[in-house]
């Protein structure tokens, strides 16, 4: 029973990793479209995670927030 549960957890983790890779790719396409409409260069982004057998969802999830913070930096107030 435990082996079956572990196998299911591993399968679901792989599915989650695949969905996260798809989400990251979709957001990159959206960013490229927005930059093109604004006549801006697309900022450099880290490479997409590799499609591995383990489907390391934690590593993929950790990269999701990184591009926005490195592109935009801290917010500043115009009146400050």
DSSP file (Angstrom, degrees, kcal/mol; ACC not computed):
  #  RESIDUE AA STRUCTURE BP1 BP2  ACC     N-H-->O    O-->H-N    N-H-->O    O-->H-N    TCO  KAPPA ALPHA  PHI   PSI    X-CA   Y-CA   Z-CA
    1    1 A X     >        0   0    0      0, 0.0     4,-2.1     0, 0.0     5,-0.1   0.000 360.0 360.0 360.0 -42.9    0.0    0.0    0.0
    2    2 A X  H  >  +     0   0    0      1,-0.2     4,-2.8     2,-0.2     5,-0.2   0.906 360.0  51.7 -65.5 -40.7    2.8    2.4    0.9
    3    3 A X  H  > S+     0   0    0      1,-0.2     4,-2.3     2,-0.2    -1,-0.2   0.887 109.8  50.2 -62.8 -38.0    4.7    1.7   -2.4
    4    4 A X  H  > S+     0   0    0      2,-0.2     4,-2.0     1,-0.2    -1,-0.2   0.910 111.2  48.5 -66.4 -41.8    1.5    2.4   -4.3
    5    5 A X  H  X S+     0   0    0     -4,-2.1     4,-2.5     2,-0.2    -2,-0.2   0.902 110.9  50.6 -65.0 -41.5    1.0    5.7   -2.5
    6    6 A X  H  X S+     0   0    0     -4,-2.8     4,-2.5     1,-0.2    -2,-0.2   0.912 109.7  51.0 -62.5 -41.6    4.6    6.7   -3.1
    7    7 A X  H  X S+     0   0    0     -4,-2.3     4,-2.2     1,-0.2    -1,-0.2   0.895 110.7  48.5 -62.2 -39.9    4.2    5.9   -6.8
    8    8 A X  H  X S+     0   0    0     -4,-2.0     4,-2.7     2,-0.2    -2,-0.2   0.895 110.5  50.8 -67.7 -40.3    1.1    8.0   -7.0
    9    9 A X  H  X S+     0   0    0     -4,-2.5     4,-2.4     2,-0.2    -2,-0.2   0.917 111.0  49.1 -62.2 -42.8    2.8   10.9   -5.2
   10   10 A X  H  X S+     0   0    0     -4,-2.5     4,-2.0     2,-0.2    -2,-0.2   0.903 111.9  48.7 -63.9 -40.8    5.7   10.7   -7.7
   11   11 A X  H  X S+     0   0    0     -4,-2.2     4,-2.1     2,-0.2    -2,-0.2   0.924 112.9  47.1 -64.3 -44.7    3.3   10.6  -10.7
   12   12 A X  H  X S+     0   0    0     -4,-2.7     4,-2.4     2,-0.2    -2,-0.2   0.862 109.9  53.4 -67.1 -35.0    1.3   13.6   -9.3
   13   13 A X  H  X S+     0   0    0     -4,-2.4     4,-2.4     2,-0.2    -1,-0.2   0.899 108.9  49.9 -64.7 -40.1    4.6   15.5   -8.7
   14   14 A X  H  X S+     0   0    0     -4,-2.0     4,-2.2     2,-0.2    -2,-0.2   0.894 110.3  49.9 -64.0 -39.9    5.6   14.9  -12.3
   15   15 A X  H  X S+     0   0    0     -4,-2.1     4,-2.3     2,-0.2    -2,-0.2   0.907 110.7  49.8 -64.0 -41.6    2.2   16.2  -13.5
   16   16 A X  H  X S+     0   0    0     -4,-2.4     4,-2.4     1,-0.2    -2,-0.2   0.907 110.0  50.7 -63.9 -41.9    2.6   19.3  -11.3
   17   17 A X  H  X S+     0   0    0     -4,-2.4     4,-2.4    38,-0.3    -1,-0.2   0.906 109.9  50.0 -62.8 -41.8    6.1   19.9  -12.7
   18   18 A X  H  X S+     0   0    0     -4,-2.2     4,-2.1     1,-0.2    -1,-0.2   0.908 111.4  48.7 -64.0 -41.1    4.8   19.6  -16.3
   19   19 A X  H  X S+     0   0    0     -4,-2.3     4,-2.4     2,-0.2    -2,-0.2   0.888 110.4  51.2 -65.4 -38.4    2.0   22.0  -15.6
   20   20 A X  H  X S+     0   0    0     -4,-2.4     4,-2.6     2,-0.2    -2,-0.2   0.902 109.0  50.8 -66.0 -40.3    4.4   24.5  -14.0
   21   21 A X  H  X S+     0   0    0     -4,-2.4     4,-2.4     2,-0.2    -2,-0.2   0.913 111.5  48.6 -61.8 -41.5    6.7   24.3  -17.0
   22   22 A X  H  X S+     0   0    0     -4,-2.1     4,-2.3     2,-0.2    -2,-0.2   0.901 111.5  49.5 -64.6 -40.6    3.7   25.0  -19.3
   23   23 A X  H  X S+     0   0    0     -4,-2.4     4,-2.5     2,-0.2    -2,-0.2   0.914 110.6  49.6 -64.3 -43.3    2.7   27.9  -17.1
   24   24 A X  H  X S+     0   0    0     -4,-2.6     4,-2.1     1,-0.2    -2,-0.2   0.923 111.7  48.8 -61.9 -44.2    6.2   29.4  -17.2
   25   25 A X  H  X S+     0   0    0     -4,-2.4     4,-2.1     1,-0.2    -2,-0.2   0.903 111.6  49.5 -63.2 -41.0    6.3   29.0  -21.0
   26   26 A X  H  X S+     0   0    0     -4,-2.3     4,-2.3     1,-0.2    -2,-0.2   0.907 110.9  49.1 -65.0 -41.8    2.9   30.7  -21.4
   27   27 A X  H  X S+     0   0    0     -4,-2.5     4,-2.5     2,-0.2    -1,-0.2   0.862 109.3  52.8 -66.7 -35.3    3.9   33.6  -19.1
   28   28 A X  H  X S+     0   0    0     -4,-2.1     4,-2.5     2,-0.2    -1,-0.2   0.908 109.5  48.6 -65.0 -41.5    7.1   34.1  -21.1
   29   29 A X  H  X S+     0   0    0     -4,-2.1     4,-2.2     2,-0.2    -2,-0.2   0.910 111.8  49.9 -63.2 -40.9    5.1   34.2  -24.3
   30   30 A X  H  X S+     0   0    0     -4,-2.3     4,-2.4     2,-0.2    -2,-0.2   0.913 110.8  49.3 -63.2 -42.9    2.7   36.8  -22.7
   31   31 A X  H  X S+     0   0    0     -4,-2.5     4,-2.7     1,-0.2    -2,-0.2   0.909 109.9  51.2 -62.6 -42.6    5.7   38.8  -21.5
   32   32 A X  H  X S+     0   0    0     -4,-2.5     4,-2.2     1,-0.2    -1,-0.2   0.895 110.5  49.4 -62.7 -39.5    7.2   38.8  -25.0
   33   33 A X  H  X S+     0   0    0     -4,-2.2     4,-2.3     2,-0.2    -2,-0.2   0.921 112.0  47.5 -64.8 -44.5    3.9   40.0  -26.5
   34   34 A X  H  X S+     0   0    0     -4,-2.4     4,-1.8     1,-0.2    -2,-0.2   0.917 112.8  49.0 -63.1 -43.6    3.6   42.8  -24.0
   35   35 A X  H  <>S+     0   0    0     -4,-2.7     5,-3.2     1,-0.2     4,-0.2   0.890 110.4  51.2 -63.8 -39.1    7.2   43.9  -24.6
   36   36 A X  H ><5S+     0   0    0     -4,-2.2     3,-1.1     1,-0.2    -1,-0.2   0.909 110.0  48.9 -65.1 -41.7    6.6   43.8  -28.3
   37   37 A X  H 3<5S+     0   0    0     -4,-2.3    -1,-0.2     1,-0.2    -2,-0.2   0.824 114.0  46.3 -66.8 -30.9    3.5   46.0  -28.1
   38   38 A X  T 3<5S-     0   0    0     -4,-1.8    -1,-0.2    -5,-0.2    -2,-0.2   0.359 113.2-119.5 -91.5   4.8    5.4   48.4  -25.9
   39   39 A X  T < 5 +     0   0    0     -3,-1.1     2,-0.3    -4,-0.2    -3,-0.2   0.897  68.9 136.6  56.4  43.6    8.4   48.4  -28.2
   40   40 A X      < -     0   0    0     -5,-3.2     2,-0.3    -6,-0.1    -1,-0.2  -0.839  59.6-109.4-116.4 154.7   10.6   47.1  -25.4
   41   41 A X        -     0   0    0     -2,-0.3     2,-0.4    -3,-0.1    -5,-0.0  -0.602  39.7-107.3 -77.8 144.9   13.3   44.4  -25.4
   42   42 A X        -     0   0    0     -2,-0.3     3,-0.1     1,-0.1    -1,-0.1  -0.597  39.5-118.1 -71.7 128.4   12.4   41.3  -23.6
   43   43 A X        -     0   0    0     -2,-0.4     2,-0.1     1,-0.1    -1,-0.1  -0.307  36.4 -91.2 -66.6 152.5   14.4   41.2  -20.3
   44   44 A X        -     0   0    0     27,-0.0     2,-0.3     1,-0.0    -1,-0.1  -0.427  49.3-168.8 -65.3 136.0   16.8   38.3  -19.9
   45   45 A X        -     0   0    0     -2,-0.1     3,-0.1    -3,-0.1    -1,-0.0  -0.903  27.0 -99.3-125.3 152.6   15.2   35.4  -18.2
   46   46 A X        -     0   0    0     -2,-0.3     3,-0.1    17,-0.1    21,-0.0  -0.328  54.5 -89.3 -65.4 155.5   16.6   32.2  -16.7
   47   47 A X        -     0   0    0      1,-0.1    -1,-0.1     3,-0.0     2,-0.1  -0.250  47.5 -95.8 -65.0 154.2   16.4   29.1  -18.9
   48   48 A X        -     0   0    0      1,-0.1    -1,-0.1    -3,-0.1     3,-0.1  -0.420  49.6 -96.7 -65.7 144.1   13.3   26.9  -18.6
   49   49 A X        -     0   0    0      1,-0.1    -1,-0.1    -2,-0.1     2,-0.0  -0.321  45.3-105.2 -61.0 145.6   13.7   23.9  -16.3
   50   50 A X        -     0   0    0      1,-0.1     2,-1.3    -3,-0.1    -1,-0.1  -0.343  27.6-111.4 -70.7 152.8   14.6   20.7  -18.1
   51   51 A X        +     0   0    0     -3,-0.1     2,-0.2     4,-0.1    -1,-0.1  -0.722  52.8 176.1 -85.8  94.7   12.1   18.0  -18.6
   52   52 A X        -     0   0    0     -2,-1.3     3,-0.2     1,-0.1    -3,-0.0  -0.537  43.0-114.5-103.7 167.8   13.5   15.4  -16.2
   53   53 A X  S    S+     0   0    0      1,-0.2    -1,-0.1    -2,-0.2   -39,-0.1   0.822 113.4  52.3 -69.8 -32.1   12.3   12.0  -15.1
   54   54 A X  S    S-     0   0    0      2,-0.0     3,-0.2   -41,-0.0    -1,-0.2   0.791  93.7-142.8 -76.5 -27.0   11.9   13.0  -11.5
   55   55 A X        -     0   0    0      1,-0.2     2,-1.8    -3,-0.2   -38,-0.3   0.984  12.8-153.0  62.2  58.0    9.7   16.1  -12.3
   56   56 A X     >  +     0   0    0      1,-0.2     4,-1.6     2,-0.1     3,-0.3  -0.441  20.5 176.4 -69.8  87.1   11.2   18.2   -9.5
   57   57 A X  H  > S+     0   0    0     -2,-1.8     4,-3.0    -3,-0.2     5,-0.2   0.831  73.9  60.2 -63.7 -33.8    8.3   20.5   -9.0
   58   58 A X  H  > S+     0   0    0      1,-0.2     4,-1.8     2,-0.2    -1,-0.2   0.906 105.6  47.3 -63.7 -41.1   10.0   22.3   -6.1
   59   59 A X  H  > S+     0   0    0     -3,-0.3     4,-0.7     2,-0.2    -1,-0.2   0.889 114.6  47.1 -66.6 -38.5   12.8   23.4   -8.3
   60   60 A X  H >X S+     0   0    0     -4,-1.6     3,-1.1     1,-0.2     4,-0.5   0.930 111.2  50.4 -68.9 -44.8   10.4   24.6  -11.0
   61   61 A X  H >X S+     0   0    0     -4,-3.0     3,-1.0     1,-0.3     4,-0.6   0.841 103.4  60.4 -62.4 -33.5    8.2   26.4   -8.5
   62   62 A X  H 3< S+     0   0    0     -4,-1.8     4,-0.3     1,-0.2    -1,-0.3   0.743 103.2  52.1 -68.3 -20.9   11.2   28.2   -7.0
   63   63 A X  H <X S+     0   0    0     -3,-1.1     4,-0.7    -4,-0.7    -1,-0.2   0.575  88.2  82.4 -89.2  -9.4   11.9   29.8  -10.4
   64   64 A X  H << S+     0   0    0     -3,-1.0     4,-0.4    -4,-0.5     3,-0.3   0.920  97.7  36.3 -64.9 -45.4    8.4   31.2  -10.9
   65   65 A X  T  X S+     0   0    0     -4,-0.6     4,-1.3     1,-0.2    -1,-0.2   0.655  99.1  81.6 -82.7 -15.3    8.8   34.4   -8.9
   66   66 A X  H  > S+     0   0    0     -4,-0.3     4,-2.0     1,-0.2     5,-0.2   0.889  84.9  54.1 -62.8 -45.0   12.4   35.1   -9.7
   67   67 A X  H  X S+     0   0    0     -4,-0.7     4,-1.7    -3,-0.3    -1,-0.2   0.883 106.6  51.3 -61.6 -38.3   12.0   36.8  -13.1
   68   68 A X  H  > S+     0   0    0     -4,-0.4     4,-2.1    -3,-0.2     5,-0.4   0.903 111.8  45.9 -68.0 -39.2    9.6   39.4  -11.9
   69   69 A X  H  X S+     0   0    0     -4,-1.3     4,-1.3     1,-0.2    -1,-0.2   0.868 114.7  47.4 -71.5 -34.2   11.8   40.5   -9.0
   70   70 A X  H  < S+     0   0    0     -4,-2.0    -1,-0.2     1,-0.2    -2,-0.2   0.776 116.1  44.9 -78.2 -23.4   14.9   40.6  -11.2
   71   71 A X  H  < S+     0   0    0     -4,-1.7    -2,-0.2    -5,-0.2    -3,-0.2   0.896 126.0  24.2 -83.5 -42.7   13.2   42.6  -13.9
   72   72 A X  H  < S-     0   0    0     -4,-2.1    -3,-0.2    -5,-0.2    -2,-0.1   0.731  85.7-163.8-102.5 -24.6   11.3   45.2  -12.0
   73   73 A X     <  -     0   0    0     -4,-1.3    -1,-0.1    -5,-0.4    -2,-0.1  -0.119  49.9 -20.1  67.7-170.6   13.2   45.6   -8.7
   74   74 A X  S    S-     0   0    0      1,-0.1     2,-0.1    -5,-0.0    -5,-0.0  -0.390  75.0-108.9 -71.2 147.5   11.6   47.3   -5.7
   75   75 A X        -     0   0    0     -2,-0.1     2,-0.4     1,-0.0    -1,-0.1  -0.459  33.9-161.7 -73.2 146.4    8.7   49.6   -6.2
   76   76 A X        -     0   0    0     -2,-0.1     2,-0.4     3,-0.0     3,-0.0  -0.964  17.0-122.6-129.4 149.6    9.3   53.3   -5.8
   77   77 A X    >   -     0   0    0     -2,-0.4     3,-1.2     1,-0.1     0, 0.0  -0.745  12.9-140.7 -90.9 135.3    6.9   56.2   -5.2
   78   78 A X  T 3  S+     0   0    0     -2,-0.4    -1,-0.1     1,-0.3     0, 0.0   0.781 101.8  51.8 -66.3 -25.1    7.0   59.0   -7.7
   79   79 A X  T 3         0   0    0      1,-0.2    -1,-0.3    -3,-0.0    -2,-0.0   0.473 360.0 360.0 -90.0  -0.3    6.5   61.6   -5.0
   80   80 A X    <         0   0    0     -3,-1.2    -1,-0.2     0, 0.0    -2,-0.1   0.470 360.0 360.0 -84.4 360.0    9.4   60.3   -2.8
